[in-house]
């Protein structure tokens, strides 16, 4: 464990100088924990948990120094007081001290990501990768417009905030350097197929809209971003620092003014434009301070900047800055969010359903135009400064007007006022907002339009909905139509409620797991839950039925959505329809993960993600170490199909474990997937343990793997070979009739279609007069013990029944010969 203090705001990399010695043995992997704490507030939202499994640790060469760097970055928020970083390295699932040895840690370094790492002689670099693999990444550095002169070049600036349009197809990102901020809006509909996106990436970079904000010292301020439901407007504003809203502390005035931009990627069909306004980035000062428009916003009339001042982009699509005058927003420090003003009527839902059947989805037609002005609804902007909730209505003509103010001073916060307001704004809806109070023991739901209390929810058995600290992950959520509320308690239980009455619908506990995130997966009946194993710290993502929480199915490995920097987005685009896309800020890139592809029918499976088959009782002693013995184990787990569709299949593997009889330790020395081309669907196979088996051969020097289409014989480690080697591989091809037109293997791209599934026959291995039966292969293979000469072996391959057998004839060893014959046993 190592502790560091006095870190300023920004992104940091964590480097470990490590070495694995010759007696290296960490059987269950490592857990890297980086805890971020602030002295002024219980906020640990920058905390990282990185798991390094055993098979990745075994890649490290022995007696070699490595600079091991965590791929995930540590983020320190702008704060008051002192920021502390605590670095821990734990051995997973291991309480016995004698099993953990042979791993040396020299020192730990925490460096800003802008600091280039220096290469050192004799030290190799190794990256501890994140658990999930993104489907694609957006490089924000490739979208910067060129400039008229070279007075201004964008440095390597990471993405600090992102937001998505909840009813459209746009993603907004914010990157902040010391004195400059870059706002970018991306049209995600250009990536028509998120499973195969690279072909459209050049167009994605060219058609993004950008705004550049110059403000001295902006890099030291917490800056937030919000985008309207249709993506036509973007706001940038100053957020409170960590510890700034503490009780009894004087709030400072805003150092950064409220900024509003129109998105030219959205056609402004109903926009009212003043034709007398000049074509420049800002309106005239006399017009800006017009007393007749004190609560209205004005729009630019040009989509590109015609000025040629130093540092001004000369081409590319620019966001159109809007000038305004409003005293409350001029000095605003807080959290802001766009929400829809009203729900869709039943008639509008029927029209959209008919359009969806015809292949037309909002925001994704052939001409890439937005919907008709008649269907554009006005929206609202909600601004929270900790004490008040100001609601602004925005007309289809983009005119802003303050509607009303809701007082929050009488509501007691949980943890701190800043954290409670941050969670409230993250879960706010078009009609309601949620507030955690009484130290997290209750949740109240309020009407956004009137400020009246709707319902009061108390946790079951007096548990709390919020723990002693805040990690930036939302554990409360309200459904898209605001009918159901989901709340997670610190005891690991999850409960759903009706929002209007506060009546509990269903509850469920997850023994051995901690709930890291709760959020609705685009629909009222789908609840996304991310769990962390309390022992191994591995993450598991599931989708539950809100009415029956025990009905579940697993989804892809995704990062935990974090308020402001990682979002579970649902874009109204045909290629993304019903897919959840997790957008994660990772340095200068935005990583995109597909969480799930909707499928017909619900799948209810057990919560176990990995099931181990009981190993055979046969254990063989090692020929090269008299103090060791071997045990062969089969295992299987579930994975999602790479094509999406939400379907999963079983993946089988075989593991060889070496047991030290003196030290009483176990070490995994060999692990592989015998048939990687086989994909037995979880919906079709209930007992996957019957599809693969592994046994030791009677000779004691080999083990046999019997799969769905193959028989494999592997040699155990010996004096000649320190690793397992493949001795024999057998499979039975299909007949030529299956390769012709109409056959199952005709022009097939699947390997399994070219071989027979031989599951109804038996394999027999004799040992003197005893026979051992191996089920699940399509031939009878006899292995007689008596030794024969090479001439006799060659003659034995010309048996009279060769026309009925596989053409393969292979020697298993000096004392074995192979003969195959078809059997219906």
Steps between C-alpha positions, in 0.01 A plus 500: 500500500624849413346842572546827310372850578455848351398413144351764274208440263564294189558151361782276626659169408603246765829315439626197696862381480466123545692177441397135509769271640559135413282380790215728390164364615183710518226248414198730510619823339553851633266783589629855445300753704554876469290696752448874456392693808435866581534654843196726451239255370431120497544479123715212366370506141851470356560159661621219270480123536705310243511120497799319347408130458756219535534428127615860442745487790657187352602706194761681710849363441685386809772722652406787268408850623177643360344845501142384554253779417126493561310571179227682693581854609456658840303824497532765772205741501551873562470525876544698816733365764734207433464204261654170610577189294531163668647216292439138603613171347309196619516128423156378393319222685807396698526501877798263530827690517712210371313497166592858409867547418749580226369850411718805577369859502775760491298822497178665380478822297204725422562720197287750308396357165665795325839393642674276250640181651874451455627162386757337730752235413404152613141599582210392280162669481185300577142630505237360735199525271145575603254213522277602209613547140336794316325431171649819359664825614461861389824699489402858583837633378406421138204738493682831562440751216804661340594855591571810293846535654718281719452709813291232656546126504295275719708309754424144605201569723290219649121492490370603842122498446248352259124505451257351249170612346233277653258529206741528211836382368759748629784464748669807654852496647697761694881522518666759723861617507655774712338796318289344223201268472382303197134407457422239236172350382506166317231360271488135605269406211805509271620184674213303353615165631669521843625142454697603189564876529843576344373553147313820598746646748658749261157649433428508873805720562427731208137565593543566872421851624754681718512806722817642658474696825792714618487582870803557729524234770214285371709188557483551877120522502246215495314549172182311409319442172140421402326437167130533421283191429503571124865602504430847360649693797805451723583679825831534684504622860703501820436225755583514873835370618521209741436648846374835367139458620576402856266628769592844628741571215467810284445421133723693265372668185538326167838544329372353171190640324212282386541405130231393256548366146270394218590182316510556121490125444129524586304689236331796662169473315303710746779736599422871505808688381559873513608581145654830612750325729859490371660172398745474789554280800340752739206734478548875525546623856208740472277218390635274772398739776162585356257552791209362298655155488634451849399133515531397136785351303611602154650283227777550255408518135811333358619142533866585440723765643613749239748679724871453448633597838792299639399166649171486311410180309468567127301194396291223648156516659480736796248509779306825495540698821184661634501831685268556792436714804387346825639583841444153651680312225777759467617414852389135496703232682330164521364213294286532189298260289261515202171311534199453275209722588216258438441136434395373159134445438359163405444621143869600468606161634288325237652714224854423620420129525372503141814683385718245679326215316570678172869532591482873581634595842518844644821670397614231253347539154679478170556874474631528858246770579312558820128447532240747391467826696147401596634206704771698678404545863625770731726397784619633834833575662530436875775679695584402859725722712463291816228713659259557213380319192435742212294370207530669159265425213641497146262553211541335157639839388780462757370779723579454868281619787521422871186313600525452878734428791486215753661551842727221626614660826257297712622166361780339700777352283669159516881496535520863379286750312722489193482118476123490557436766235732319257308173540168686473595666170628171359161330555273798426207447263260718307244500784680389815824515696628282787666606825684276747466613860521378861855377434373285215224323696223651288440639154240760406363557151390851403305654215734710286226730373328581831757411768241281676599175672380191312612209718730403785702175488665346807757225470409150610620399849636851556790445260652792312488579130842664521821393670748714692680608181418593140677329208331695221273207406125539509316256726158653450311530172158584363361337186476689167123549547553581871270225621751278686784585740795269575711546815800299621580470872839469662414147618511377139123496441311652208137615513264641238208731585210669327599866482151641551408298808837395645374140521768232473481277192774244560831467681803278466828445682830403341700299758873541455466803270497878531272706278712754311242647261126505437339651189216430259602344171294722271164348600281494808520120530879466465729588789878492454695395810879471535622281787847462650608173656595565862788248484646517148385861428394396149206679339182340367238691301139384481162616377211428734125513455378789714182314599680169570859572598589130502447490123838592353754457223866592478630773271841597367789611720466879522657771718295637786308812391636798695314830524651744251773280348341164408142477376264219404353658186210405275519678165190528283681362197412194300838330545494566877132429552435303820875475559650654807828678421728577794713804410809534718746791509851350477766764448454662158275213392139405562467122530165354395372166629187319386322389815226288351302424186130438570368156413156347479388338821646531846777278627507400865829341603695450819722778626814286471729613220760223535421141592776251579455132422611272781846358416562131463626314807794364302821689588836414343845567641742711303787327322733797544420594860428232758338756730237602244191344350257603226125549492299570183188719525238609247325834529260710299358851496258710293589762238285720277505448127723759327218568254296653783137383516532440875545122456773320694684170459706264713879514487674183624858480617734245656742582780793298633583568864829408669470423872805523725469229766753661737397865481132406452458748219334489160620665180328524165760399243290448186164634383348492150173488305493165312234596244488879457279471191213333690221727622241311698223753569396540862134498393543151348737332747396475864786277620820616329708271722393209278662649187864462609696255712868448583674194646849370569609207287597179681866550409516802732690722256211639295148627536210479255251774413172382347303781339197533275694444178855400596713264704823655627791332683746725684836416656567601858821696577812282495879531508503560123210749493425733791156583356202298382522391136234375259553132406185409308201678344207319339182619328261358241428710188162500331427318176539666163122523468495753782743722307285518188217753443225433747735338750553633851864591428447658158675841506465506878723735701470294819771246575263270685290440185788308337529235773258255660369539852566150633324497834333158497795262493762370741879501531663205674856495634624158624755454776607132492153344558324809639319754285416860575207661321511850355162627379431772244700424185392344174731197468635207697875535551692202636841555657664162575788499744738240345785658307523437129781567257482786249440247221202355684367849565516587132329172409232567757395813314378288206221315677209364297251738658694813394226600257267561792741714707654844506805530272716612792756252636732630771738351757435588863839384624751216499264265682175596329347456157177647371213323330163667439166347414146633494280404791140562598549423867 
